[in-house]
């Protein structure tokens, strides 16, 4: 997407504007940042329910006899072991081990998968999968225009969705998806999300998006459901310790550098892109941990931002990757990569350089927030 191109608009664009949303350009899409108070939207998801338009995410379908083998080769996870109707969090890496994107892969049928990429990386992921498909009996299809994606997240979301579908939501496990009908609309119903709460993501045809949004809004009104924008989605995922590409993840980091080496499955059959480099990265991380991703909680009120230096004993020991006020904790929080020697929870003397002033911060284990199940 060139900088001069007009931002793309989702099927719900007119509806967002009618609700008074503040719109923003995000990864080449015009998306709702907030509808009113970011704090109110955040707390609605934590205590009741929120409704999101996530149609900017990139859906890529992989089909054919070799679909599983292709994805095992192209991605770092063991995708062949994912059961039909289940999903897996994984990554696609460069040959040097650098992270191109983090992904969710849904197995829709025996030889059909849907790969969901971040909006900013969807074209890169698509191009990489097409390139890596050479020699495999599989087809990689760009399905970004075939789907709108709505998410209902929060403790009230199962009840709200259950009032609109006869699908077996009780039997739908976390990281699973099943075809169903919601408010008369055909949908892939997935129990996934990016908020730290229970919730669902609904993949539907763009022409059905507005009908579904309005049905969810009506069904959720009594339970306190409100529309939510990207701003609270960011503070929700930050409290839940979930990485964001371009912040905690990048091509300069391997999954082991990011503390997510568990997603790399060396035991799977066959070679995969990045195996040699990632084997070396795993050995380096085991011998001498690189900088470690930690949580930081402010003692004061000043908010750290990505790129700010983390300091201790008068020297720089790390860098903030994401920072924001936490509505749940009532204090500013941040994720940061810091030297391993300063990564233990409770480490004393750690601060953040905020415009020349070293503000004290407490090192804590991630996540900052974990829902009660």
Phi, psi and omega in degrees: 000118180284158183293341182268349181289145177291141179300146176285154179239141179280170179296345182258011187304310182297323179296316179302315182294324179293336178272001178080023181296143167277117184265153179215153175280117179231113178053038177084007178243144170276112186232152177288123178277316177199160176255331179207247179274123177300321181295317180297320179296316179301310184291332175298318180292322180290328189246335184227265178194150176229151181242125185240146167260115181242030187291356176281345180296155187255115179262130179230124181262136177238120183229161175123166182304327183258018183303314181294317180296320178299312183291327175296325179283320187280331186245167184273344182273171176267087186283332180297337182271358178285127180285156176300133182089001179247168181227161178217138172278132182206187180221157170245128185241159171285171177299331180274005177092350179295143185280120174277325177187157167257147194222159162243131179246124177256132173265107185275329180205179184304320183237030180222128180230150170241124178260125179249116184253160173294147184305319184291340184245004188302318181292321179296316180295315178302310181299319181294318179293320177299314180298318183282351181280352180303129179090354177256144176276074183207152180243131176256122186237131176283110181247023183299327180274355183271348186230143156254152182229118176248145177232133170245121189230144177128166186298336179271355187296322179299318180293319179298312183292323181298333180285350184243359184213153173258010176296151182280082181289326179298327181273356182273108183284165173299137184062047172223159180214145178216148176288143179196187177237128179239120182053038179080003183255127175296134184211153162268117183261114183243136176267076181220170179175178188223036186234347186086000178249166170295150180172181186223148172243132188242112179267119184223167174294140181307325180292344180261356189297316184292318177302316182291317179303312183293324178293318178295319179300315181292316182293330184266356186302312183292335181272356178092014178294135175226156175292144184228145182255184184293333183297312180287334176299325180289317180289328177295314182290329178294313177301325180278000178069027182269133183287151176240128180298139184093348177241286178275344183233142178195173179292344179275356180240143170268167175304328180289324175297327184272004181074018182240032180300339181298339181281346180271120185250090181292338186281352183290159182290142172082171180280162171213155184299123179096359185304310184299312181295322182286330173299315178295321180296321179295320179293319178297316182294325180289324183281316183212098183306136175287198173302144186250139177281122182231168171261146176231133177241129184288144170274335179252206186249354185282137188265126176280151179234161180306135179099343178292147181278140170264133187233156173200140179054036175077011179225160180282127181241002181175189183214138176292136175256325177212141177208147181191162168293140179259110178299328182285318181273339181077014179218158174296144177226164178204155164254146183207148168269122180232159176304142185304327182295341181245020189263350183288137176306136180089358179306129184273159170079017181264137178221174176237132179280102179251099181052047174090350178255130181271102183271133182288140179224148176262132175279126180230161176284147174272149000277166175288329185225136176223125184292150174280126182263000000 
